[in-house]
Each structure stands twice: as structure tokens, then as C-alpha cells.
């Protein structure tokens, strides 16, 4: 399958300027050093607090990360005499620090800023508390540096379930996605789906900046789903939860009949439910995709139709074995034909 052949990639770096531009309003960032050092690169998606480095212990100083100075670091610097403060700051500025963010609107003295400018290190200030800034910024950096892969398919939010349809080119993925949108579901991406692994066991799917919510329908051409069906017909990202692989019907091939054998597929090390759906003219694949999503929700909330049917069958067989020779046919009262 194309998703198994897709190559996993990971962003190598982002610039400090991109970090500021993407988070200026969300993190309430103000540059205290102008546009100095905006071309510096961040190659690590983690955040570091330089308290120990300021105090003199630099053996484990992760200088290549975003440095966050909160109340602890700034109050510590305030307790030092000017010469000691300068020595403490020079200790960290001798490293290639990409940028420093000062939280809680802590005042930054001229000595701090002069040394930062001398070493071409951007300094930003925010009114956010350190905990909140770290939470939001970590989420952004996780998005930027998380492993990604590209899958060719159609990705739709069906009843709140992220259903990714795959299959050979021309099999009808886009047409099924369009039919789902017309029935009130939401398109995430068509043709090219960018999948990002976030944390452990979570895959997020989205479209590309170029294609977004355009779809190519063979014989018709390109259509803009957002303009045609409205804002309610789209969403920009969604967790990938079920893979539906569309295949041509082959009479000599065996397909799942009961659903007791749960086949899965791995994408970037994350195991997902996988449904092989044979299609042929006249088959209502759209409704089946809706049922797949609803069935996934039922399983998520602890109900498995296949296992429930098996339990009922076992119970019935056990009960019938005790009633061999007994005629037990009940009719509805007064139900005559």
C-alpha cells in the first residue's frame, strides 16, 4: 500500500523569525532586541530553563534549545552584584543560544540586553506565566519537529471519526469523500494527506497549504469544497482513527465476514484499525463508510457487535442443547395471516 511505502520525514530546523511570526499574538511576544538574530536556527523541539547554567553549572546546559527565563532566573540575577551578574550572563552567552524568552513581564536590565545584542541573541518578553508559555510553545514546537509522512488518499471526519480512505488511483476515493461531504460530513484533505505523529500513539492528518480543500473529480475537474458547501463542510486537521482501503471486488478473494479478526495497519509505529472494503458498481460505499465510523464509536465505548453476536450464539447453542426434543415455537398473540 502507498502508506506503507511512504517515507517518514522530520523537519530539520526552523528559524527564530518563523517562531516569532507564528506565535507573536498567541504568546504575546515582544522583541526587546529588534529583528536581531531572526535568521538563527532552532534544531531541537524541546525547551530549556537556564537556571543552573546561570548559577555556574553548564555541563548539562542545552544551549541549542529555546531558553525560557521565568521568575526564578530573573530574581536570581537581581540578587547578584553587577559584576557577578555580568559574569553569570556571559557564562550562557558564550554558547550559541538561539533565543531567550522572558516571562511574566519581568524587567530586563540594560546589561542583559547589551550582552544579548553583542552575541546576536534575540530576547523576547511576554506577559504569560512560565507554565502557560511552556505549554503552548511546546505544543507548537512538537508540531514543527514531529515525524511526518504523506499518504495518497481522501481524509474525512465522519461522525467525529477520522476516516482515511486509500486505494489505487482512480478507484473513487474523491467521489466517495464528496458524497460524504454532501451528506453533512467534513472534508479534511483530498489526494495528499500529511500525517504527523504527535506524542505516543496519536496521528494527526491535514492537507497541504497548496491544495487545502480543493478536490479533483475526474470528468469534472477541480472544485473548492469550502466555497461550494460552506465552512461547516471542512476542517483543517483531524486525528486519523480508521483506515479504509478500497479494493476492486474479486470473487476468488476472501473478505472479512464476521469482524472477529481485527486487522490493523501500522503508520509510523502507530497501530490503526484497517478495513479492506471491496467495491463494485451499485455498492453504496458511502453508507458503509458511515457504518464503519459508527461501529468504531461503538467499539470505543465498549460495544463490539461481532463479539456480542458470538456470545448470543454460544448462549443459544447451550440453551438448545438442553431442550432437545422440546418444541418451542412462540407466535405473537393473534398474529394471523
VOGU-3710 file (C-alpha; in Angstrom, 3 decimals, decimal comma):
1> xxxxxxxxxx> 0,000/0,000/0,000  1,088/3,557/-0,592  1,057/4,417/3,112  3,460/1,577/3,884  5,795/2,799/1,178  5,611/6,457/2,260  8,846/7,733/3,708  8,828/9,184/7,195  10,376/12,640/7,361  11,206/15,061/10,130
11> xxxxxxxxxx> 11,778/18,798/9,903  15,437/19,623/10,498  15,110/23,214/11,699  13,030/26,392/11,902  14,226/29,977/12,222  13,729/32,183/15,244  11,931/34,647/12,966  9,411/31,941/11,995  8,927/31,098/15,677  8,116/34,738/16,473
21> xxxxxxxxxx> 5,879/35,272/13,436  3,853/32,120/14,150  3,357/32,831/17,865  3,547/36,603/18,282  -0,093/37,140/19,241  -0,728/33,741/20,817  2,282/34,022/23,144  2,121/37,838/23,392  5,761/38,116/22,378  7,594/41,422/22,105
31> xxxxxxxxxx> 11,131/41,588/20,757  13,465/43,557/23,031  16,356/43,337/20,552  14,626/44,390/17,322  14,992/41,987/14,422  18,433/40,871/15,522  19,188/37,157/15,134  15,927/36,223/13,388  17,861/34,002/10,976  19,187/31,815/13,799
41> xxxxxxxxxx> 18,023/28,216/13,530  16,281/26,017/16,056  17,108/22,336/15,585  15,593/20,962/18,784  11,889/20,933/19,610  12,388/20,998/23,371  12,577/23,945/25,797  15,268/24,666/28,379  15,411/26,797/31,510  18,955/28,087/32,123
51> xxxxxxxxxx> 18,782/28,464/35,909  21,622/26,066/36,670  23,754/27,488/33,861  23,351/30,998/35,297  24,435/29,634/38,669  27,579/28,111/37,157  26,737/24,510/36,228  26,989/24,277/32,440  27,877/20,597/31,954  24,269/19,739/31,067
61> xxxxxxxxxx> 23,330/23,116/29,596  21,180/22,518/26,483  22,058/25,821/24,874  20,664/24,822/21,442  17,048/24,998/22,660  14,692/27,917/23,291  15,756/29,355/26,652  12,925/30,425/28,982  13,728/32,755/31,874  10,940/32,954/34,431
71> xxxxxxxxxx> 10,670/34,434/37,902  13,333/32,094/39,287  16,042/33,048/36,797  15,281/36,769/36,757  15,023/37,074/40,560  18,271/35,169/40,913  20,002/37,674/38,608  18,554/40,540/40,649  20,251/39,203/43,781  23,682/39,387/42,154
81> xxxxxxxxxx> 26,010/42,357/42,209  26,618/43,967/38,780  29,972/42,234/38,243  28,616/38,847/39,301  25,523/39,340/37,119  27,687/40,144/34,105  29,835/37,059/34,741  26,714/34,885/35,103  25,182/36,156/31,860  28,448/35,877/29,915
91> xxxxxxxxxx> 28,592/32,252/31,027  25,497/31,388/28,952  26,048/33,879/26,119  29,352/32,259/25,190  27,239/29,377/23,855  25,281/29,533/20,564  21,935/30,288/22,191  19,139/30,606/19,554  16,837/32,899/21,592  15,657/33,778/25,091
101> xxxxxxxxxx> 12,062/34,348/26,238  11,493/36,273/29,469  8,093/35,522/31,034  5,739/37,305/33,474  6,755/40,706/32,045  9,881/40,528/34,165  12,007/43,644/33,560  15,208/43,031/31,622  18,086/45,296/32,629  20,345/47,018/30,064
111> xxxxxxxxxx> 23,294/44,750/30,897  21,261/41,685/29,869  20,160/43,316/26,611  23,607/44,700/25,749  25,211/41,275/26,135  22,411/39,687/24,091  22,954/42,185/21,263  26,709/41,719/21,437  26,289/37,953/20,940  23,413/38,312/18,408
121> xxxxxxxxxx> 20,888/36,537/20,642  17,230/37,618/20,248  15,416/38,354/23,514  11,609/38,259/23,704  9,326/39,306/26,526  5,823/38,016/27,321  3,164/38,657/29,942  2,325/34,936/30,121  3,305/32,875/33,118  6,131/30,430/32,535
131> xxxxxxxxxx> 3,937/27,324/32,856  1,421/28,563/30,293  4,096/29,721/27,858  5,925/26,388/28,053  2,646/24,509/27,468  1,672/26,483/24,352  5,186/26,752/22,932  5,875/23,031/23,482  2,745/22,195/21,507  3,886/24,432/18,632
141> xxxxxxxxxx> 7,419/23,004/18,607  6,033/19,478/18,789  4,036/20,202/15,624  7,109/21,549/13,865  9,534/18,778/14,779  7,244/15,732/14,877  7,816/12,957/12,299  5,617/13,268/9,203  4,642/11,131/6,256  2,499/11,639/3,164
151> xxxxxxxxxx> -0,369/9,331/2,221  -2,318/9,482/-1,023  -5,989/9,223/-0,159  -9,079/11,076/1,000  -9,494/12,024/4,647  -12,948/12,789/6,048  -14,373/13,445/9,509  -17,356/11,060/9,663  -19,455/11,433/12,824  -16,343/12,718/14,602
161> xxxxxxxxxx> -14,194/9,779/13,474  -11,190/10,416/11,234  -11,660/8,016/8,298  -8,741/7,832/5,853  -9,655/6,186/2,545  -6,839/4,726/0,477  -6,643/2,666/-2,698  -5,288/2,768/-6,209  -5,559/5,920/-8,280  -8,964/6,268/-9,947
171> xxxxxxxxxx> -10,799/3,829/-7,693  -13,186/6,547/-6,483  -11,802/7,897/-3,206  -12,574/11,521/-4,042  -16,084/10,726/-5,258  -16,871/8,877/-2,016  -15,424/11,749/0,024  -17,560/14,210/-1,949  -20,658/12,103/-1,303  -19,846/12,076/2,429
181> xxxxxxxxxx> -19,482/15,862/2,422  -22,843/16,179/0,653  -24,348/14,053/3,454  -23,084/16,507/6,086  -19,645/15,168/6,969  -16,445/17,222/6,859  -13,539/17,044/4,439  -10,058/17,295/5,956  -7,911/16,616/2,899  -8,079/15,015/-0,522
191> xxxxxxxxxx> -5,396/13,366/-2,650  -2,404/14,389/-0,494  -2,768/13,842/3,258  0,022/14,993/5,578  0,169/12,751/8,652  2,043/13,896/11,768  2,825/11,687/14,752  2,136/13,571/17,954  3,145/12,066/21,250  2,661/8,345/21,686
201> xxxxxxxxxx> 0,019/6,697/19,536  -1,584/9,804/18,038  -1,585/10,576/14,312  -2,945/13,890/13,051  -3,928/14,309/9,395  -4,150/17,556/7,434  -3,995/18,847/3,881  -1,164/20,769/2,265  -1,073/24,577/2,148  -1,463/24,490/-1,641
211> xxxxxxxxxx> -4,308/22,011/-2,075  -6,188/22,585/1,209  -9,864/21,754/0,485  -9,778/21,504/-3,278  -10,832/18,199/-4,815  -10,207/16,714/-8,245  -13,243/14,888/-9,641  -12,486/13,007/-12,835  -14,618/14,282/-15,699  -15,463/17,467/-13,785
221> xxxxxxxxxx> -12,118/18,919/-12,716  -11,194/20,870/-9,588  -13,830/22,009/-7,104  -13,473/24,118/-3,957  -15,380/22,305/-1,202  -15,259/25,252/1,197  -16,747/27,689/-1,337  -19,318/25,208/-2,594  -20,570/23,632/0,659  -19,581/26,245/3,262
231> xxxxxxxxxx> -17,293/26,373/6,265  -19,202/23,561/8,023  -18,105/21,101/5,331  -14,389/21,305/6,159  -11,904/21,071/8,975  -8,177/21,738/8,885  -6,925/18,757/10,836  -8,257/15,608/12,462  -6,918/12,602/14,302  -6,517/9,579/11,998
241> xxxxxxxxxx> -8,519/6,743/13,580  -9,604/4,253/10,883  -8,018/3,251/7,567  -10,451/2,127/4,854  -8,672/0,539/1,890  -10,838/0,453/-1,229  -10,301/-2,591/-3,441  -11,946/-3,968/-6,570  -14,167/-6,932/-5,862  -12,537/-10,277/-6,713
251> xxxxxxxxxx> -14,704/-13,398/-6,450  -11,678/-15,575/-5,667  -10,533/-13,411/-2,743  -11,658/-13,869/0,849  -13,005/-10,878/2,780  -13,864/-10,453/6,438  -17,399/-11,687/7,130  -17,761/-11,509/10,920  -15,364/-8,788/12,064  -13,930/-11,074/14,754
261> xxxxxxxxxx> -10,493/-10,967/13,163  -9,345/-7,405/13,722  -6,719/-6,490/11,154  -4,574/-3,477/11,847  -2,041/-1,443/9,962  0,987/0,459/11,247  1,768/4,031/10,231  4,940/5,485/11,753  4,784/2,890/14,516  1,145/3,593/15,429
271> xxxxxxxxxx> -1,305/0,698/15,017  -4,677/1,630/13,494  -7,845/-0,334/12,638  -7,796/-1,334/8,964  -10,821/-2,276/6,848  -10,427/-3,787/3,370  -13,577/-2,752/1,566  -14,338/-4,487/-1,747  -16,301/-2,278/-4,121  -18,260/-2,886/-7,304
281> xxxxxxxxxx> -20,872/-0,936/-9,316  -24,039/-0,328/-7,342  -22,493/-0,808/-3,912  -23,294/2,068/-1,530  -19,795/2,657/-0,214  -20,734/5,994/1,352  -23,230/4,413/3,744  -20,754/1,643/4,548  -18,131/4,287/5,460  -20,681/5,857/7,817
291> xxxxxxxxxx> -21,342/2,451/9,372  -17,581/1,856/9,759  -17,329/5,135/11,684  -20,340/4,328/13,874  -19,024/0,830/14,532  -15,688/2,339/15,568  -17,525/4,607/18,032  -19,436/1,643/19,467  -16,193/-0,265/19,994  -14,625/2,815/21,531
301> xxxxxxxxxx> -17,438/2,865/24,094  -17,119/-0,845/24,818  -19,645/-2,490/22,478  -18,403/-4,941/19,842  -21,206/-6,244/17,614  -19,231/-9,289/16,419  -18,329/-10,378/19,958  -21,877/-9,692/21,162  -23,306/-11,860/18,376  -20,842/-14,651/19,240
311> xxxxxxxxxx> -21,908/-14,536/22,897  -25,581/-14,742/21,933  -24,897/-17,624/19,554  -22,954/-19,547/22,206  -25,721/-18,941/24,744  -28,395/-20,090/22,280  -26,479/-23,250/21,379  -26,002/-24,017/25,072  -29,716/-23,456/25,767  -30,879/-25,516/22,757
321> xxxxxxxxxx> -28,696/-28,421/23,795  -30,739/-28,661/26,997  -34,067/-28,615/25,118  -33,523/-31,374/22,567  -36,929/-32,839/21,619  -38,914/-29,901/23,008  -40,937/-27,901/20,511  -40,557/-24,233/21,376  -42,191/-22,044/18,742  -43,856/-18,900/20,020
331> xxxxxxx> -46,113/-16,797/17,851  -47,181/-13,273/18,556  -50,654/-13,372/20,014  -53,418/-13,012/17,412  -50,854/-12,626/14,627  -52,658/-14,458/11,811  -52,139/-14,267/8,067
//
